[in-house]
Amino acid sequence: MSGLRVIPTWRHGQERLYVCLTDGRNVAWYDREAARVNLLSDDRREDVLDALGPFLTGPVTVGPPPVPTPAELARLTLHPDDDLAPNRPGEALVIDLDRDPGPAHRLRPDPRRRALAAEQAVGEALDRLEGAGWHTLHSVSLPGGDRIHHLVIGPGGLFAVRTVYARKQRVLVADPMVTIGRREPVALLRRVRADADRASYALTAEVRPLLALSGPTTLEITTPPREVRILQDTDLTTLAHLGGTLKPADVEALHAMARDRHTWLEV
């Protein structure tokens, strides 16, 4: 038994059959109209085709999701209100603090300001990758009030980055739990993977999860995280060494799709 489930959905007026793992993550989908099975990872090709067997109607093409065509990109001329590219790191927090600065004097620092400092530090580090052919979108809003802190697209693939403030604190990782300093452990890696899954759904491309730690004194990993890359903000430049996944034209096409606010309305 492969443990895969087939779930029919309607998106943009078209039926798609999504193939999911038992934890709900998508590994592929079948587009009947295009007669194509799109694989987010080639590792499960045979299992995916076995699961879809009862649903396939005639010959199908099997492979990674196609990159948007020039005609599709031409439709992505965006109104300024719909373009996410100008977002600053921590844009949502900046707006929230402007609307509600909180009391002038408080016993403890406003946690929003710490979160903003972390997103700004990580965002600035990611923006420096642009010279190596990468693009970063900041503070990508999702339905339900969630957001992806940073979405990074480049030659090494796509990463959904969640940022955590850990300045001068010890960080302990035991998948899925993350403990920062003396705070209670939080199942943070589940949220990081959920961000990546929602981004994969929106962009119809494989998006990998990445946890970025801002300013920790030490990082200890007792249980190796499943699929999640964990980096300190000072190490984010190592992403520039990754390559061989996306061609420059693919990077530009996915960036054009990701920067459109409408791309994220149904995830």
C-alpha positions as CSV (number, residue, x, y, z in Angstrom):
1,M,0.0,0.0,0.0
2,S,1.4,3.4,-1.0
3,G,-0.7,5.4,1.5
4,L,-1.7,7.9,-1.1
5,R,-5.2,9.3,-1.5
6,V,-6.9,10.9,-4.5
7,I,-9.0,14.0,-3.7
8,P,-11.0,15.7,-6.5
9,T,-11.2,19.5,-6.4
10,W,-12.3,22.3,-8.6
11,R,-10.0,25.2,-9.2
12,H,-10.4,28.1,-11.6
13,G,-13.4,26.3,-13.0
14,Q,-11.5,23.1,-13.8
15,E,-11.5,19.7,-12.1
16,R,-8.2,18.4,-10.7
17,L,-7.5,15.2,-8.9
18,Y,-4.9,15.8,-6.2
19,V,-2.8,12.9,-4.9
20,C,-2.0,13.4,-1.2
21,L,0.0,11.7,1.5
22,T,-1.8,10.6,4.7
23,D,-0.8,13.8,6.4
24,G,-2.5,15.8,3.6
25,R,0.5,17.0,1.7
26,N,0.2,17.0,-2.1
27,V,2.6,15.0,-4.2
28,A,0.9,15.3,-7.6
29,W,-2.3,16.2,-9.4
30,Y,-4.0,15.0,-12.5
31,D,-5.4,17.6,-15.0
32,R,-8.0,15.8,-17.1
33,E,-8.4,18.6,-19.6
34,A,-4.6,18.7,-20.3
35,A,-4.3,14.9,-20.0
36,R,-1.3,15.5,-17.7
37,V,-0.1,14.1,-14.4
38,N,2.0,16.8,-12.7
39,L,4.6,15.4,-10.2
40,L,6.0,17.6,-7.4
41,S,8.7,15.0,-6.9
42,D,9.7,12.1,-9.2
43,D,10.4,9.8,-6.3
44,R,6.7,8.7,-6.0
45,R,6.0,8.4,-9.8
46,E,4.9,4.7,-9.7
47,D,2.9,5.1,-6.5
48,V,1.1,8.2,-8.0
49,L,0.3,6.4,-11.2
50,D,-1.0,3.4,-9.3
51,A,-3.3,5.6,-7.2
52,L,-4.6,7.5,-10.2
53,G,-5.1,4.3,-12.3
54,P,-8.9,4.1,-11.8
55,F,-9.2,7.8,-12.8
56,L,-7.0,8.0,-15.9
57,T,-8.8,8.3,-19.2
58,G,-6.5,7.5,-22.1
59,P,-2.9,8.4,-22.6
60,V,-1.4,11.0,-20.3
61,T,1.8,13.0,-20.0
62,V,3.7,12.5,-16.8
63,G,6.3,15.0,-15.5
64,P,6.9,18.1,-13.4
65,P,4.4,21.0,-13.6
66,P,4.8,23.0,-16.8
67,V,6.2,26.6,-16.6
68,P,3.6,29.3,-17.5
69,T,3.6,30.1,-21.2
70,P,4.4,33.6,-22.6
71,A,0.7,34.0,-23.2
72,E,0.0,33.3,-19.5
73,L,2.7,35.7,-18.4
74,A,1.3,38.4,-20.7
75,R,-1.9,38.3,-18.5
76,L,0.2,39.0,-15.4
77,T,0.5,42.7,-16.0
78,L,-0.4,43.7,-12.6
79,H,-2.3,46.6,-11.0
80,P,0.0,48.1,-8.3
81,D,-2.5,47.0,-5.6
82,D,-2.1,43.4,-6.7
83,D,1.7,43.3,-7.0
84,L,3.5,41.8,-4.0
85,A,7.0,42.6,-5.2
86,P,7.2,46.0,-3.4
87,N,6.4,44.4,0.0
88,R,9.0,45.2,2.6
89,P,10.3,42.5,4.9
90,G,7.7,42.3,7.7
91,E,5.2,44.4,5.7
92,A,2.2,43.0,7.6
93,L,3.8,43.8,11.0
94,V,4.8,47.3,9.9
95,I,1.2,48.0,9.0
96,D,-0.1,46.4,12.2
97,L,2.3,48.5,14.4
98,D,1.3,51.7,12.5
99,R,-2.3,51.1,13.2
100,D,-1.9,50.0,16.8
101,P,1.5,51.0,18.3
102,G,0.5,49.7,21.7
103,P,1.2,51.5,25.0
104,A,4.2,53.8,25.1
105,H,5.5,52.1,28.3
106,R,5.2,48.4,28.9
107,L,7.0,46.0,31.2
108,R,8.0,43.7,28.3
109,P,9.0,44.5,24.7
110,D,6.2,44.2,22.2
111,P,6.7,40.7,20.6
112,R,5.6,42.2,17.3
113,R,8.6,44.4,17.2
114,R,10.9,41.5,17.9
115,A,9.2,39.5,15.1
116,L,9.6,42.5,12.8
117,A,13.3,42.8,13.6
118,A,13.8,39.2,12.8
119,E,11.9,39.4,9.5
120,Q,13.9,42.5,8.5
121,A,17.2,40.8,9.2
122,V,16.3,37.7,7.3
123,G,14.7,39.7,4.5
124,E,17.8,41.8,4.0
125,A,19.9,38.7,3.8
126,L,17.6,37.1,1.2
127,D,17.5,40.3,-0.8
128,R,21.2,40.1,-1.2
129,L,20.8,36.9,-3.2
130,E,19.3,38.9,-6.1
131,G,22.7,39.3,-7.7
132,A,22.9,35.5,-7.9
133,G,19.7,35.2,-9.9
134,W,17.2,34.8,-7.0
135,H,14.0,36.7,-6.2
136,T,12.4,37.1,-2.8
137,L,8.8,38.1,-2.0
138,H,8.1,39.3,1.5
139,S,5.0,39.0,3.7
140,V,2.8,37.0,1.3
141,S,-0.7,37.0,2.7
142,L,-2.8,33.8,2.7
143,P,-6.5,33.3,3.3
144,G,-7.4,32.9,6.9
145,G,-5.0,35.6,8.1
146,D,-1.8,33.4,7.7
147,R,1.2,34.5,5.6
148,I,4.4,33.3,4.2
149,H,7.2,35.4,5.8
150,H,9.4,35.2,2.7
151,L,9.1,33.3,-0.6
152,V,12.5,32.7,-2.3
153,I,12.7,31.7,-6.0
154,G,16.0,31.0,-7.7
155,P,18.3,28.5,-9.6
156,G,18.2,26.2,-6.5
157,G,14.4,26.0,-6.5
158,L,11.6,27.6,-4.3
159,F,11.6,28.0,-0.6
160,A,8.9,29.1,1.8
161,V,10.8,30.8,4.7
162,R,9.4,31.3,8.2
163,T,11.4,33.5,10.4
164,V,11.9,33.2,14.2
165,Y,13.4,35.8,16.6
166,A,16.0,34.0,18.7
167,R,18.5,36.8,19.5
168,K,21.1,35.6,22.1
169,Q,19.0,32.5,22.9
170,R,19.6,28.8,22.6
171,V,17.5,27.0,20.0
172,L,16.6,23.3,20.4
173,V,15.0,21.4,17.5
174,A,13.4,18.0,17.9
175,D,11.1,17.6,14.9
176,P,8.4,18.9,14.9
177,M,9.1,20.9,18.2
178,V,11.3,24.0,18.4
179,T,12.3,25.4,21.8
180,I,13.7,28.9,22.0
181,G,15.4,29.9,25.2
182,R,13.2,29.2,28.2
183,R,9.9,29.3,26.2
184,E,7.6,26.4,25.9
185,P,8.3,24.1,22.9
186,V,6.2,24.8,19.8
187,A,5.4,22.5,16.9
188,L,6.9,25.1,14.6
189,L,8.2,22.7,11.9
190,R,4.6,21.7,11.1
191,R,3.8,25.3,10.4
192,V,6.9,25.7,8.2
193,R,5.9,22.6,6.2
194,A,2.3,23.9,5.9
195,D,3.6,27.2,4.5
196,A,5.5,25.3,1.8
197,D,2.5,23.0,1.0
198,R,0.2,26.0,0.5
199,A,2.8,27.7,-1.7
200,S,3.2,24.5,-3.7
201,Y,-0.5,24.4,-4.3
202,A,-0.7,28.0,-5.4
203,L,2.3,27.9,-7.7
204,T,1.8,24.3,-8.9
205,A,5.5,23.7,-8.3
206,E,7.6,22.1,-5.6
207,V,8.3,24.6,-2.7
208,R,10.6,23.5,0.1
209,P,10.2,24.6,3.7
210,L,13.0,26.6,5.4
211,L,13.2,27.9,9.0
212,A,15.3,31.0,9.4
213,L,16.6,31.7,12.9
214,S,17.5,35.3,13.7
215,G,20.5,35.8,16.0
216,P,20.6,32.5,18.1
217,T,23.6,31.9,20.3
218,T,23.5,28.1,19.7
219,L,21.5,25.7,17.6
220,E,21.0,22.1,18.6
221,I,19.1,19.6,16.5
222,T,18.3,16.4,18.4
223,T,15.9,14.9,15.9
224,P,16.8,15.6,12.2
225,P,13.9,17.6,10.7
226,R,12.0,15.9,7.9
227,E,12.4,17.9,4.6
228,V,12.9,21.2,6.5
229,R,16.1,23.2,6.0
230,I,17.1,25.2,9.1
231,L,19.5,28.1,8.7
232,Q,20.7,31.0,10.8
233,D,20.2,34.5,9.3
234,T,24.0,34.7,8.8
235,D,24.0,31.5,6.7
236,L,21.3,32.4,4.3
237,T,23.8,33.5,1.6
238,T,24.6,29.8,1.2
239,L,21.5,29.4,-0.8
240,A,23.3,31.2,-3.6
241,H,25.4,28.1,-4.1
242,L,22.4,26.0,-4.9
243,G,21.6,25.5,-8.6
244,G,20.6,23.0,-11.2
245,T,16.9,23.0,-10.4
246,L,15.4,26.0,-12.3
247,K,16.5,27.7,-15.5
248,P,16.5,31.5,-15.5
249,A,13.4,31.6,-17.6
250,D,11.6,29.3,-15.1
251,V,12.7,31.5,-12.2
252,E,11.3,34.6,-14.0
253,A,8.0,32.8,-14.9
254,L,7.4,31.6,-11.3
255,H,8.3,35.0,-9.9
256,A,5.8,36.6,-12.2
257,M,3.1,34.2,-11.0
258,A,4.0,34.5,-7.3
259,R,4.0,38.3,-7.2
260,D,0.3,38.4,-8.3
261,R,-1.9,38.7,-5.2
262,H,-4.6,36.7,-7.0
263,T,-2.4,33.6,-7.1
264,W,-2.8,33.2,-3.3
265,L,-6.6,33.7,-3.0
266,E,-7.5,30.0,-3.1
267,V,-4.8,28.2,-1.0
